[in-house]
């Protein structure tokens, strides 16, 4: 009787639900499906905060030194379809900026005389345009591309180190002050960085599907070349990486066939990259006419002869000559209080140490060590470590010590490498909480400077308030705070006599600033409020240095402009 009572419910259930019975274990979703919504949420939150930071920065900052030239050139592309201004940089990044300007629809006079800087200033301040609205629309496409690059960083690190590594890399990227700062400007440094890291990632993926990813890597490399000429050293490196990937993808083939296919893939990458460059110039003017607004310098010697032989558009080769002329100029630099002239080979590594978050430096170093030490990660070493090492080595030979923007690829590749530290958790349990703490530190370090990302310095060097004593130009003061200065003067110093030394492309009077130039009058006549851009203060000599030395600092604007009382 008891056995009948125990079995009755089972028989009754079977009669009510005929057919196979699914156990709760069979109804359970696979782990990757259960985690996917959480993963998407984390990616959205990381990129969302980054988007808020960049848009806020883009709205609040006035034009930096280079932006008016790029905006004017992009507008000329859009309206006149001619290769006239800014030949030293290829058109792709400016075509990207033009996509935003097409929405803004600015007033533009194509017959404006003068240099490319004059044309940019006229477009922003003398043509009836709202400079703030125009700059926001010019910056938005770069912001979008920076966010998309974040997805590439996540995918690259995930492919190498798994999902946890991808999230660590994305978090470090999304909170990188340098990336946020330059990703919110209508400039070319973040776009070329995005294309370079994408090319390296696609070359890595070609290890599994070379037919798909080899051509895509060539297109990404071409996009980098068509954005900035600083990407030229990446051509032989990407060819090597793609050849290595194809060699790995054909383990069963004989050595001769593998070598031929690997070499062929490298050639395909180079050819596609050159085709992209030609296509980008043709997108501006299908006839490829080149009528520069300013003379192109004549560069002789080996560099000039090699440039003339390159299979690139005439305007591209002319831009290379302009760049060579820039390198021949004796530029002034500033590093740790020292004013110098000419190249300083260790400038960029030192500047990167100052401006990279300490947590990113620590995790990047640990991730690099993991890539070199752990056998499963070792195949990724050439793809993760060689591109930033080679490009940084080339950049260190340059004569323009103007900022870490010339090596923006370093923190981006470093973030991808940092994701590899998650692979050591099996051996060292403390690695997981320590990695989490360091990522949180990077986030706090970044959020503390919101929205003043351009002058960021990490805690070891005193934070953003101390950056102007260590570095200058686009590291700290690129003319971005003229609008904030105008607000400060209206709020706290109404009606006062103001003396201004401003380093930037903005026009002070356009923001309501009425000020005299203290360098044009005797020192004894300068009384009241002295306002000096920190880059100008760093390089001050003569009467300006004396004025600063004999004045009392009373405030800062955006960590880039100092106010003195006389």
Secondary structure, DSSP 8 states (H G I E B T S, - for coil): -HHHHHHHHHHHHHHHS-S----HHHHS--HHHHHHHHHHHHHHHHHHHHHHHHHHHHHH----TTHHHHHHHHHHHHHH--B-S-TTS-SHHHHHHHHHHHHH-----TT--S-HHHHHHHHHHSSS--HHHHHHHHHHHHHHHHHHHHHHHHHHHHHHH-HHHHHHHHHHHHT-HHHHHHHTSSSSHHHHHHHHHHHHHHHHHTTT-HHHHHHHHHHHHHHHHTT-GGGTTHHHHHHHHHHHHHHHH-TTS-HHHHHHHHHHHHHHHHHHHHHHHHHHHHHH-TT--B--SS------HHHHHHHHHSSS-HHHHHHHHHHHHHHHS--EEEETTEEEES--TTHHHHHHHHHS-HHHHHHHHHHHHHHHH-HHHHTTHIIIIIHHHHHHHHHTT-S----GGGGTHHHHHHHHHHGGGGGGTTT-THHHHHHHHHHHHHHHHHHTTTT--TT---GGGT-GGGGGGT--GGGT-SSTTHHHHHHHHHHH-TT--EEEE--SSS-GGGGT---B-GGGS-GGG--SEEEEEHHHHHT--HHHHHHHHTSEEEEEETTTEEEEE-
